[in-house]
Amino acid sequence: MNWNFFEISKSFLKDNKGNLLIDGKFGIEKESQRVTSTGDLALTDHPSVLGDKTENPRITVDFSESQIEMITPTFESVDEVYNELNMINSEVENGIGDELLWPLSMPPKLPAEEEIPIANFSNSEHGKQMQIYRKGLALRYGKKMQMISGIHYNFSYGDELIEYLYNKFGKGMDKRIFIDEIHFGLTRNFLRYRWLLIYLFGASPYCHSTYHSVINKEIGIIKRCCHDCMDIIGNFNQYATSLRVSRFGYSNTLQHNYNIYFNSLEEYSTKIRMMLATENKKYSSMGIYENDTQIQLNGNILQKESEFYSSIRLKQSINKGETQLDALEKRGVRHVEVRILDLNPFEKLGLSIEQMNFLQIFMLYCLFEQSKQITNKEYEKINSNHHHVALYGRKDGLKLQKYDNSSIELTKWGEEIFERLKDISELIYKDTGDDKYLKSVSNEYEKLFNVSLLPSERIHREMKENNENFLEFGTRWAINNLDKTSS
């Protein structure tokens, strides 16, 4: 869209429409590993008391039989969705007996690769496909990488907000095209500025030694490709905010040949379908069957759409017989899924209501900002900023690359962004009298200049002060969070 931050802010201010900015629908998906009291991965079956994981819309599993996924319906406020997640979480805790929910995104103590249990599903055709897909993930990337967990934050803008924007800025455009364009523009800006969320909310600075084989493999790749980078990479343990979203977490280098810039639905659709249809020699050579048992859906770059890793996804409700991509092509974008959030061990549900309030303001900032199409050169800078903050975000004086070819300190750039976040929260306060958004922005702003407030730094500090290793820290907070829920 051709609007800019000041133009759209002025419009909302003039029309006294700040109340529309909090209008929307919200949902959460939370993944957590089941563990024993010693922090070892639980190797038991998904508890039957929690229902059929193929059919239960609230409680299922992700990659592993041990990896519970909790899914809320959509609600019209973050308070409602938080309360629903709390109820689901309590149901899960009661259902898993003496086991605990691991409170960190990086996995607990893992057994040998072959002993990590892939999720079992019903013997229906759908259940079989789900299991084969997971076998394919294990074959391609290894099981350990798939054991990383996180929180997905789903939201859609309210109809009144969309209608207001369309009437003000649509200028005769087809409404569906307008809605797609504002969502793709939002997404491009999310890619540009997601480094700030990694800094503020990253909570995976460490991992257990049973995950080191994944890291060592990646370091070997770096050493072969860029020997001069090794001195920098060697210091990541000292400054990391989020190993989960770094190159030591989820990654698929083969997808990088098909960079998706979210410049349009056509570009997105074309590239995804190309990866779905393009055979990859490496994956094909692994075989589709082994001893008459299917071990991956196909030998293509992507087995299915969900294998495409992205920190954000654009989505539409699916009708029977459709894929997500079919739905987007037919009816356009309906909602957004933010996939970059680590589990916060200091919050019993892995995130707080205040964090969700801040996310609402951040996503409005991404919507308000001018969003030109992304070029390959800019995309490289976007990814560089992402990985620098993930691995070195707590380093004093860290510099990032702005998209006008200048460099800037993380704190200085953060200040610029927070000025606009504050403006948005003030628009809401002016028309609603609700200051919770102002408070959330103010509290997160403090983290720019007080690293001790970052969850990643707090993890580092507590482990050091308590002389704890990763397993001891995680187990202690799993028990603490269980006590919070019980109370």
HUCOR-V779843 format. One record per backbone hydrogen bond with DSSP energy under -1.0 kcal/mol. CO is the residue of the C=O (numbers start at 1). NH is the residue of the N-H. If there is no record, write none. Layout:
co: {CO & CO}
nh: {NH & NH}
This chain:
co: {4 & 5 & 6 & 7 & 8 & 9 & 10 & 11 & 12 & 17 & 18 & 19 & 20 & 23 & 25 & 26 & 27 & 28 & 29 & 30 & 32 & 33 & 34 & 35 & 36 & 39 & 40 & 47 & 48 & 52 & 52 & 58 & 60 & 63 & 64 & 66 & 67 & 68 & 69 & 70 & 75 & 77 & 78 & 79 & 80 & 81 & 82 & 83 & 84 & 85 & 86 & 87 & 88 & 89 & 90 & 91 & 92 & 96 & 100 & 105 & 109 & 112 & 113 & 117 & 124 & 125 & 126 & 127 & 128 & 129 & 130 & 131 & 132 & 133 & 134 & 135 & 136 & 137 & 138 & 144 & 145 & 150 & 152 & 153 & 154 & 155 & 156 & 158 & 159 & 160 & 161 & 162 & 163 & 164 & 165 & 166 & 170 & 174 & 175 & 176 & 177 & 178 & 179 & 180 & 181 & 182 & 183 & 184 & 185 & 186 & 187 & 188 & 189 & 190 & 193 & 194 & 195 & 196 & 197 & 198 & 204 & 208 & 209 & 211 & 211 & 212 & 213 & 214 & 215 & 216 & 217 & 218 & 219 & 220 & 221 & 222 & 226 & 227 & 229 & 230 & 232 & 233 & 235 & 236 & 239 & 241 & 244 & 246 & 252 & 254 & 255 & 264 & 265 & 266 & 267 & 268 & 269 & 270 & 271 & 272 & 273 & 274 & 275 & 278 & 280 & 281 & 284 & 288 & 288 & 290 & 293 & 299 & 304 & 305 & 311 & 313 & 315 & 315 & 319 & 323 & 324 & 325 & 326 & 327 & 328 & 335 & 336 & 337 & 338 & 341 & 344 & 347 & 350 & 352 & 353 & 354 & 355 & 356 & 357 & 358 & 359 & 360 & 361 & 362 & 363 & 364 & 365 & 375 & 376 & 377 & 378 & 379 & 380 & 381 & 382 & 383 & 384 & 385 & 386 & 387 & 388 & 389 & 390 & 390 & 392 & 395 & 398 & 400 & 402 & 406 & 408 & 409 & 410 & 411 & 412 & 413 & 414 & 415 & 417 & 418 & 419 & 420 & 421 & 422 & 423 & 424 & 425 & 426 & 427 & 428 & 429 & 435 & 436 & 437 & 438 & 439 & 440 & 441 & 442 & 444 & 445 & 446 & 450 & 451 & 454 & 455 & 456 & 457 & 458 & 459 & 460 & 461 & 462 & 463 & 469 & 470 & 471 & 472 & 473 & 474 & 475 & 476 & 477 & 478 & 479 & 480 & 481 & 482 & 483}
nh: {8 & 9 & 10 & 11 & 12 & 13 & 14 & 15 & 17 & 20 & 21 & 22 & 23 & 158 & 156 & 75 & 154 & 72 & 152 & 70 & 68 & 102 & 42 & 100 & 39 & 109 & 36 & 50 & 51 & 55 & 56 & 71 & 69 & 119 & 67 & 34 & 62 & 32 & 60 & 30 & 26 & 81 & 82 & 83 & 84 & 85 & 86 & 87 & 88 & 89 & 90 & 91 & 92 & 93 & 94 & 95 & 96 & 99 & 35 & 149 & 41 & 115 & 116 & 65 & 128 & 129 & 130 & 131 & 132 & 133 & 134 & 135 & 136 & 137 & 138 & 139 & 140 & 141 & 142 & 147 & 148 & 31 & 29 & 338 & 27 & 336 & 25 & 162 & 163 & 164 & 165 & 166 & 167 & 168 & 169 & 170 & 173 & 178 & 179 & 180 & 181 & 182 & 183 & 184 & 185 & 186 & 187 & 188 & 189 & 190 & 191 & 192 & 193 & 194 & 196 & 198 & 199 & 200 & 201 & 202 & 243 & 211 & 212 & 214 & 215 & 216 & 217 & 218 & 219 & 220 & 221 & 222 & 223 & 224 & 225 & 226 & 229 & 230 & 233 & 234 & 235 & 236 & 238 & 240 & 394 & 204 & 250 & 249 & 255 & 257 & 258 & 268 & 269 & 270 & 271 & 272 & 273 & 274 & 275 & 276 & 277 & 278 & 302 & 301 & 284 & 285 & 287 & 295 & 296 & 293 & 290 & 280 & 307 & 308 & 339 & 337 & 334 & 335 & 322 & 327 & 328 & 329 & 330 & 331 & 332 & 315 & 155 & 313 & 153 & 151 & 347 & 350 & 344 & 356 & 357 & 358 & 359 & 360 & 361 & 362 & 363 & 364 & 365 & 366 & 367 & 368 & 369 & 379 & 380 & 381 & 382 & 383 & 384 & 385 & 386 & 387 & 388 & 389 & 390 & 391 & 392 & 393 & 241 & 242 & 395 & 398 & 410 & 408 & 405 & 402 & 400 & 413 & 414 & 415 & 416 & 417 & 418 & 419 & 421 & 422 & 423 & 424 & 425 & 426 & 427 & 428 & 429 & 430 & 431 & 432 & 433 & 439 & 440 & 441 & 442 & 443 & 444 & 445 & 446 & 447 & 448 & 450 & 453 & 454 & 458 & 459 & 460 & 461 & 462 & 463 & 464 & 465 & 466 & 468 & 473 & 474 & 475 & 476 & 477 & 478 & 479 & 480 & 481 & 482 & 483 & 484 & 485 & 486 & 487}
